Amino acid sequence: MSGSNPSSPNSPVHDNISSQNNETLINSSALPRTLDPYIIHPSDNPATVLSSPLLQGDNYGSWVRGITKSLNAKGKLGFVDGSLPPPTDPLQFQCWKRCDDPVGSWLLNSCQPDIKASCLYAANSHVIWKDLQIRFCVSNAPILFRLKSSIASIKQESMPVSLYYTKIKTLWDQYDSLVASTEACICGAGKHMLERIERECAMEFL
């Protein structure tokens, strides 16, 4: 009985190995392009609005959370958070600027007209991002006070428990988004702090 030679070009085994190798090469060559922040997709229209409702000041916490997810999904978060600074090489800077301009447009389009007008002449998207952060996140004492007052005064009354919990959790999340620390805790006290906050939330809910 004669069998087919696996090394023969016409062998089914040879065809299977070749197809697997080709698939591996295709996937490995596509991976860097997928992760490349300088890739502009045809759907990346500069007129796109990434976050709705638009930023109007008192909704900064929910706005920044939504637009951060949108930018990360597009692979462009590095342009606004400073992790992808403008290069010094003139040719590389042109490529960087070509990608940064749409990101800046997305930020402006996601703001109310008066806020958009105040950031229109910013040098790049990172400058816009930091300006909005300083205005609406760092100087947010009145917003924090309003949220704390709302959390303290909310009552279930005739609301179903599920609706009551949804409302109070929304206030908690808005408050946490404004006071959350940007630095990771390295002393081990973070766990105890989270447990204390969870106990406080449970008491407020009850």
PANU-665450 format. One record per residue (C-alpha): x negated, y negated, z negated; chain. Coordinates in steps of 0.1 Angstrom, whole numbers, plus 2048, in hexadecimal, padded with zeros to 3 digits. Layout:
// PANU-665450
<<X Y Z> A>,
...
// end
This chain:
// PANU-665450
<<800 800 800> A>,
<<7F1 7DE 80A> A>,
<<7F8 7BE 7F5> A>,
<<7F5 79A 7FF> A>,
<<7D4 78A 7F7> A>,
<<7D9 76E 7DD> A>,
<<7BD 75A 7EC> A>,
<<7CD 75A 80E> A>,
<<7DC 738 819> A>,
<<7FD 74A 822> A>,
<<800 75B 800> A>,
<<81E 752 7EA> A>,
<<807 750 7CD> A>,
<<7F0 738 7DF> A>,
<<80E 722 7E9> A>,
<<81A 721 7C5> A>,
<<7F8 717 7B8> A>,
<<7F4 6FC 7D2> A>,
<<816 6EE 7CA> A>,
<<80E 6ED 7A5> A>,
<<7ED 6DB 7AC> A>,
<<7FE 6C2 7C3> A>,
<<818 6BB 7A9> A>,
<<7FD 6B6 78E> A>,
<<7EA 69E 7A5> A>,
<<80A 68A 7AD> A>,
<<813 687 788> A>,
<<7F0 67D 77D> A>,
<<7ED 663 798> A>,
<<810 655 790> A>,
<<809 652 76B> A>,
<<7F1 634 76C> A>,
<<809 620 782> A>,
<<825 627 76B> A>,
<<811 619 74D> A>,
<<802 5FC 761> A>,
<<810 5DB 753> A>,
<<806 5CA 774> A>,
<<81F 5DE 788> A>,
<<83D 5C9 792> A>,
<<85B 5DE 79A> A>,
<<872 5D2 7B6> A>,
<<88E 5CE 79C> A>,
<<879 5B6 788> A>,
<<88B 597 793> A>,
<<87F 577 782> A>,
<<8A3 56C 77F> A>,
<<8AC 58A 769> A>,
<<8BB 584 746> A>,
<<8AC 59E 72E> A>,
<<8C0 596 70F> A>,
<<8E5 58E 70A> A>,
<<8F1 57A 6F7> A>,
<<8D8 55F 6FF> A>,
<<8C1 552 6E4> A>,
<<8D2 535 6D2> A>,
<<8BD 533 6B2> A>,
<<8D1 545 697> A>,
<<8D1 566 6AA> A>,
<<8AB 567 6AD> A>,
<<8A7 588 69A> A>,
<<8BF 59C 6B0> A>,
<<8B3 58A 6CF> A>,
<<88E 592 6CA> A>,
<<896 5B6 6C3> A>,
<<8A9 5BA 6E3> A>,
<<891 5A8 6FA> A>,
<<873 5BA 6EB> A>,
<<883 5DC 6F4> A>,
<<88A 5CF 718> A>,
<<866 5C2 71D> A>,
<<858 5E2 70F> A>,
<<86E 5F7 727> A>,
<<860 5E2 744> A>,
<<83C 5E6 737> A>,
<<838 5C1 733> A>,
<<838 5BD 70D> A>,
<<812 5B7 70D> A>,
<<816 596 71F> A>,
<<82B 586 703> A>,
<<81C 596 6E3> A>,
<<7F8 58C 6EC> A>,
<<7EB 5AF 6F1> A>,
<<7E5 5A8 716> A>,
<<7D4 586 717> A>,
<<7CC 574 738> A>,
<<7AB 581 747> A>,
<<78E 569 74E> A>,
<<787 577 771> A>,
<<798 560 78A> A>,
<<7A5 57D 7A0> A>,
<<7B1 591 782> A>,
<<7C2 572 774> A>,
<<7D6 56E 794> A>,
<<7E3 591 790> A>,
<<7EA 58B 76B> A>,
<<7FC 56A 772> A>,
<<811 57A 78E> A>,
<<81F 592 773> A>,
<<821 579 757> A>,
<<837 560 76A> A>,
<<855 578 76D> A>,
<<851 581 748> A>,
<<852 55C 73F> A>,
<<871 558 755> A>,
<<882 575 744> A>,
<<87C 564 722> A>,
<<88A 543 72E> A>,
<<8A8 552 73F> A>,
<<8B1 563 71E> A>,
<<8B3 542 70B> A>,
<<8CE 528 709> A>,
<<8C8 50B 721> A>,
<<8BC 4F2 707> A>,
<<8A2 50B 6F9> A>,
<<898 515 71C> A>,
<<892 4F0 725> A>,
<<87B 4EC 707> A>,
<<864 509 712> A>,
<<865 503 737> A>,
<<842 4F5 73A> A>,
<<830 50F 724> A>,
<<810 51D 732> A>,
<<81A 541 731> A>,
<<832 55A 722> A>,
<<81E 55F 702> A>,
<<820 53A 6FB> A>,
<<846 53B 700> A>,
<<848 559 6E9> A>,
<<833 549 6CD> A>,
<<846 528 6D0> A>,
<<868 53A 6CB> A>,
<<85A 54F 6AF> A>,
<<84E 530 69C> A>,
<<86E 51D 6A1> A>,
<<887 538 699> A>,
<<875 553 685> A>,
<<85C 540 66F> A>,
<<874 523 668> A>,
<<892 539 660> A>,
<<899 531 63B> A>,
<<8BD 524 642> A>,
<<8C5 543 657> A>,
<<8B8 55A 63C> A>,
<<8CD 547 622> A>,
<<8EC 54A 637> A>,
<<8E7 56F 63C> A>,
<<8E0 576 617> A>,
<<900 562 60F> A>,
<<914 576 628> A>,
<<907 597 61A> A>,
<<90F 58D 5F6> A>,
<<932 580 5FF> A>,
<<93E 59B 617> A>,
<<95A 5B2 608> A>,
<<96B 5D1 616> A>,
<<98F 5C6 60D> A>,
<<9A5 5D6 627> A>,
<<98A 5E0 63F> A>,
<<983 606 645> A>,
<<962 611 635> A>,
<<952 617 658> A>,
<<95A 5F3 663> A>,
<<94F 5E5 642> A>,
<<92E 5F8 644> A>,
<<928 5ED 668> A>,
<<92C 5C9 65F> A>,
<<916 5C9 640> A>,
<<8FB 5DE 652> A>,
<<8FB 5C5 66F> A>,
<<8F3 5A9 655> A>,
<<8D8 5BF 645> A>,
<<8C8 5C6 667> A>,
<<8C8 5A1 670> A>,
<<8B9 597 64F> A>,
<<89E 5B3 652> A>,
<<894 5A8 675> A>,
<<88C 586 668> A>,
<<879 58F 648> A>,
<<867 5AF 654> A>,
<<842 5AD 650> A>,
<<82C 5AF 66F> A>,
<<810 5C0 65C> A>,
<<80F 5E5 652> A>,
<<80E 5EC 62D> A>,
<<7ED 5FD 623> A>,
<<7F1 5FD 5FD> A>,
<<80C 618 5FB> A>,
<<825 5FF 5EB> A>,
<<83A 5FE 60B> A>,
<<84C 61E 603> A>,
<<857 611 5E1> A>,
<<862 5F0 5F0> A>,
<<877 602 60A> A>,
<<887 618 5EF> A>,
<<88F 5F8 5DB> A>,
<<89F 5E7 5F9> A>,
<<8B4 606 601> A>,
<<8C1 607 5DD> A>,
<<8CA 5E2 5E0> A>,
<<8DC 5E8 600> A>,
<<8EF 605 5F1> A>,
<<8FA 5EF 5D3> A>,
<<905 5D3 5EA> A>,
<<919 5EC 5FF> A>,
<<92A 5FA 5E1> A>,
// end
